[in-house]
Amino acid sequence: MDFSHLIQRQRALFQTGATRPFEYRRAQLVRLRDALRTHESRLLEALHADLRKSAYDAFATELGLVQSEIGHALRNLSAWMKAQRRRTPMLTWPARGWIRPEPYGVALIMGPWNYPVQLLLSPLVGAIAAGNCAVLKPSELAPQTAAALTGLVGDTFASDYVAMVQGEHDTAEALLREKFDVLFFTGSTPVGRAVMAAAARHLTPVTLELGGKCPCLVCADAPLEVTARRIVWGKFLNTGQTCVAPDFVLVDRRRTAGLVEAMRRALVEFYGAEPRQSPDYGRIVNERHFARLTGYLARGQIAHGGQHDAADLYLAPTLLTEVPADAPVLQEEIFGPILPVIEFERLDEALGRLRDRPIPLALYLFTRDRATQGRVLATTRSGGVCLNDTLSHMVGLDLPFGGVGESGLGRYHGQASFEAFTHRRTVLRRSLAVDPSLRYPPPRIGLAALKRAWRFLLGG
């Protein structure tokens, strides 16, 4: 499997400079915006076929977010592209300095299956805005959506500018053997390690959007009904198949029973007594993930849900209590509609548990107390934090989104997406009219005088 010819054609186009002008970038963003509208019905059908997403959820969590990214880029692209002035040291006087945002060149964007439209096209918005060409690799686990996206891209862009490549693991591996100028991957942490290793062979800049076990802390002063609704919404959206979904709840022991009961009520309110019949509740992506998820139910007390049907890939929204500390559901990223609820006696105990874990992509905290909020922020680490809500921190286009450590590398959304695909090139221009001899050999002053002059010319 050889993609070198495709990449060479894209690099040849990039080297002509055609993708760099503001007018070109803006026109391509408009084309993508229009294509999303033209292909909307086909994309909605495909998302329903792959993940049983309703049209409402598919627009709210996929197409609508991409459209927002495009609109934000169109409004701000001119400002993002401007060179930024910087001060120059006295040693270089007279001179001017600036930072020039420049595209990397040819980008590889690899998307996941859980939000197969949003998480492939949102990075593409950044790549286009930054002036790059791009090769897109959709997930083979959402085949209908991959086919629909291939049709959209093929109808909208020439392949020497933006190209879609479909295939399974061997296709991804073949792409990663090629030399790209920048790489953007969204997926699991184990695969992210392999992607980063492949990028290291060519010293390719890389952005990794991974996952992890995102904790949700609920303190004794949190209002139970609002807290329960917000946790349940964030956890069971997309059938729990969301990288920033709350992975487990740590709740003050005094509120455990009340929170579990409030979450039960919220689940019935959202999805009815029979979630299987709800048009707003999806399905597990495939049999392998279904078997993995149902295996988690063996350890712990099912406080709500637990019903499942392999033929339909249906797993009811499930609350687990009394889960042993060594249970797999507490060790592995769940990525499905199972929410373990764990008690803590004191906040220090809960924070100690979090410090022993890899850094998550998101952390959620429910409390009215500002001092507690500050304490948790000061003593934990995570890619992002959402106080008194879930998921909402990743929606704002002025709030960069990303992980740290095992949960990811780099940021995107809004201007951060532009910067993820941009090299910030430093430029210094000196005048030829003045050329003091002080810096040239042989030395014209002693070491003590040099030290005094150094503080004036360069600081320190």
N, C-alpha and C positions, 0 to 999 in steps of 0.2 A: 504494500500500500504506500504510494508515493505522492505526497502533496507538495513537493518542491516546486513543480511548475506553477501551481496556483499561487504559492507564496511569492515566487519570482515575479509573476505578473502583477501582483498587488504592490510589491516593492518597486517595480518599474513605474507604476502609476504614481506612487507616493513620491518618488524621486523627481518626477516632473514638476512637483510643487502644486499640482492641481487641487489637492485636498486642503491646502493651507488657507486660502483667502476666506475672510469672514462670510462673503456672499455665498461661497460654495458650501461651507459648513451649515449656514442657515438654511439654504435650499434643501439640503439632504435631511435635516431635521424636520422640515415641513413635509417632505416626501414620506418620512417615516410616520409622522402624525396622521397624514391622510391615509396611508396604507392601513394603519390600525383601524380606522373607521371603515374603510372598504372591506376589510377582512374580518370585521368584528363577529359577524354571525358564525363564520367558519371556526374561529378561535373558540367561541363560547361552546359550540357543539363538541369540539375536540376536548376541551377541558372537562366537559361532562362525561364524555366517553372514557377518558383516562382516570379521572378522580371522582366522578359523580358530583362535580361542583355545580351548584345552581348558577344561573345566569347572573343573579344578584351578587353572589360571593365572587364569581369569576371576574366581574367588572370591578368590584370594590377592592379586591386583593391582587388583581393582576393588571388588566387593561387600563383601568382608571389611574393606577399609580404610575404606569409608564407614560400615559398622556400628561400627567402632572410633571413628571421629569422633563418631558420635551418642552412643555410650556415654560417651565422655570428656566431651562437652558436658553430658549429663544429670547426671553426677556433680559437675560443677564450675560449672554455670550460676549457681547462687545466689551463689557467691563472686564470679564475674565481674561480676554485676550490681550489686554493692554499691558505694555511693559511697566514694571514697577521700579521707580527711582530708588537708588540706595546711595548713602553717603560714601565718599571715598577718603582714604587716609591722606593726611598732609604729605606723606612721603611721595605720593603719586601726583601732587599738584603740578599743573592744572589738569584735572581729569573729571570725567563723568562716569557714573556706574549705574547699571540697571539690571533687572532680572527679566529675561525674555521667555515667556511661556512658549514652548515648542512641542509639537507632537513627537511621540517616540518613533512611529513608522507603521509597522504591521502588527496588529494586536490579535491574540487568540483569546476568545471568551468562551468558557466552558460552563454550561448551566446545569442545574439540578432538575429533578422531576417534580418536586413538591409545589413549586410555583414556576412552572416551566416557561411561561410567557414573561412574567415580571422579572425574574432573576436572570434571564438571558438578554432581554431588550433594554432594561434599565442601565446595565453597564455599557451597552451599545450606544446609548444616548451620550454617555461620557466620552466614548471613543470617537464618535462623530464630531461632537462639540470641540474636542481637542485637536481634530484635524488628521486622525489616523485612518488607515484602512483596517478591515477586520475580517477574521475568519471566526464563524460561530459554530460551536458544537453543542447541540441540544442533547438532553438525556434520552437514551433509548428506552427508559422505563415509562415514558409518557409518549408512546409512538404516534398517536393521533395528533397530539399537539405539535410534535416535532415535524410531522408532515405539513400541518397547517402553517407553521412558521417558515418552513422551506418554501412554500408557495408564496407567502407574503414577501420574503426577502428576494426571491427570484423575480417577482413581479415589480419590485421597487428599485433594486440596485443592480448594476453590472457586477459580475463576479470578480472583476479585478479591483473592485472597491469594497464591497461587502459580500461575503460568500457564506453559505450554510453547508456544513458537512455532517451528514447523518452516519450513524454506525454505532457499534458496541465498543467493548473495552479495547479491542485491537485497533479500532479507528482512533480512539483517544490516545493510545500509546504511540501510534504512528505520528499523530500530530505533535505530540510532546517531544518526539525525536527531532523535529524540525527547529530551525532557528527563527524565533519570533523576536520582536523588539520590546514587547510587553505582554504580560500574561495575566488574565483575570479568571479565577476559579471560584465557584461556589459549590460546596458539597461537604462531605464528611471529613473529619480530622484525619483518619488514616489515609484517605485518598489525597488529602491536601499535602501530607508529607511526601507522597510519591510525586505529586505535581511540583513541589518545591525542589525536590532532588533533580527532577528533569530540567527545571529552569536553571539550576545551578550549573549544569553542563555548559550552558551558553551564557552564563552570568546575566540572565534575563530578569529585569524587574518584574516583581510578581505581587499581585493582590490576592489574598486568600480570605474568603468569607466562609467560615466553618461553623461549628456548633458547640455542643457541650451541654452539660446538665445545668440549666438555668434555674437558680433557686428563687423561691418566693417566701419572704419572711412576713408573718402576720403577728403583730404585737397585740397586747391585751386591750389597748385603747382603740383599735381599728373598728369602725362600724361594720357589723357583720354582713348586712344585706348588700351594701354597696361593694364591699370587699369581695364577697362571694361572686357577685355578678361579673365583676371585672376579671377575677381569676378564671372563672369558667369560660368567659368569652375568649380570653387570650389562649387558654389551654386547648379548647376543643374546636377553635377555628381551623378549618381545613383538616378536620378529624385528627387534630393534634400533630399533624405532619408539618410543623413549623419550627425552624431552627431556633427561634427566640421564644417559643412557647414555655411557660413555666413547667419545669421538669419534675419538681417536687415542692411541696409546701412544708415549711417549718412554722408551726403555730404555737403560741403560748398555750400551755396545758389548760389554763383556765377557760380558753375559748374553743378548744378542739371540737367538742360536741356541737356547739352552736354553729361553728363554721361549716362543719360537715353537713349539718342539716340545712343550712342556708345554701350551700352549693347544690345539694339535692334539689331544692326548690327551684334554683336557677336553671338547672339542667332540664327539669320538666317544663319550665316556662319557655325555654329556648327551643327545645326539640320535641316536646310532647312526652306523653307516657310511653310511646313507642317510637324512639328515635329512628328506627329503621324505616318508618313511613314518612319521615320528615324530608321535604325537598331541600332543606338547609343543612342536612348532615350527610357527609360524603362517605367514601369507602377507602379501605387500605389499598395501597398501590399495587401490590402483587402478593402471591402466595407465600413467598419467602418472608416478607415482612409480616404478613398475617401470622405465620407460625411462630415467628420470634416474639411478637406481641402477646399472643395468647399464652405462650410459655411463661410470661411474667405473672400470670394470674395464680399460679400454683402456690406462691408464697405471699401471705398477707390475707387480711380479712376484706372481702368485697363489701364495702359499705353502700355501694350503688352501682348498678349496671352489671357488667361482666358477660352479658349474653353475646354470643358470636355465632357466625355461620360462614364456614369456609367457602361454600359454593358462591356466596354473594360478597365475599371479602368484607363482611360486616362485623364490626366490633363496637358494641355499645359504649357510650361515654361512661368511664368507670372510675370510681373513687376507691382507693385502697388504704386501709388503716392497719395498724399492728404489723408493720412490715419489718422483718428481721434486718439488722444492719448489713448482713452479708448477702442479702437477696440481690439477684442480678438487676432487678428493676431499680435498685439504688446505686448500682455500679456503672451501668451502661446508659448511654443516651437513649431515652424511650422512643421519641419521634413517633408518637401515636397517642390514642385517646385513653391513656391510663394516667391517673394522677395520684401518686402516693402522698399521704398526709402524715407528717411526723411531728410529735410533740417535743417541746423543750420547756425546761423549768425556768431557766434564766437566759437572758439574751447572750451573755458571755458564752454559754454552752452552744447556742446556735451559731455564733460567729466562729467559735473554735472548729465546728464541723466544716464550715465553709473554707477556712484557711487550709485545711488538709486536702482540699480538692483542687483539680486543675482550674485555671481561670475560666469562668463561663463567658458566653457571648453577652448575656444580659443578667441583671440582678433586679429583683422586684422587692419592694418594701412597703408595707401598709402600716402606717402609724400617723397620728396627728402631731406627735411630739417632734419639734424641730431639733432638739438636742439629740434625740435618738437617731434621726435622719443623719445628722452630722457625724455621729459616732460610727454608724454603719458605713458611711461614705469614706471615713478616715481609716477604717480597719479592714476593708475588703477590697478586692480587685475584680474588675469585670470589664468587658468591652463597652457596655453601656449600662445605665441605671435608669429605672423608671420608678418614681415614688408615687404610691397610691394609684397605680394603674399598671396595665400590662400591654406590651407591644407598641404603645403609642409613641414611644421615643424614636421609633424608626420611621415614622411617617413624615415628620417635618423635614423639608428640603434644605433648611438651614442648619440642621443637626446632623453632622457626619455620623455614619453608621459603620461599625466594624468591630472586630474582636481583637484579642491580644493573647499571645502565647498559643495554647492549643485551640483557642476559639477563633484565631485568625490573625491576619497581618494586613494592615492598610485600612483605608476608609473609602466610602463612596456615599452617594446621594447628593444632589445639587452640585454646588461648586466642588465638593470633594470628589465627585465622579469625574469632572473635568481634570482635576489635579491628579487623579489616579492614572490617567493616560497622558500626562504632560511632563516633560522634562523642563525644569526651571533652570534655564541656561544663564549663567552669569556673564555679563559683558562689562569690560572697563575700557574706556577710550581716553587716551592721553593726548595732550597737545604736543606737537613737534617743535613748537616755538621756544620752549624752555627746557633745558637739559642740564640741571645742576650736576656737578661732578662728584658730589659728596658720596654717592653710593658706589662709585667705581673704584677699583683698586689702582694704585696702592692706597691704604687708609690715610686720610688727611687729618684725622683727629685721634686722640688717645681713647682708650677703653672707657675711662671715667666720663669723658665728654660724650662718647657714644651713648652711654646709658642715660645721661641727662637728655640728649637729643631724642632718644628712642621714646621716652615717655611723652614728649611733645608730638612726635611725628606719628606714632602708632598706638600710644596709650600704654597702660600697664604700670 
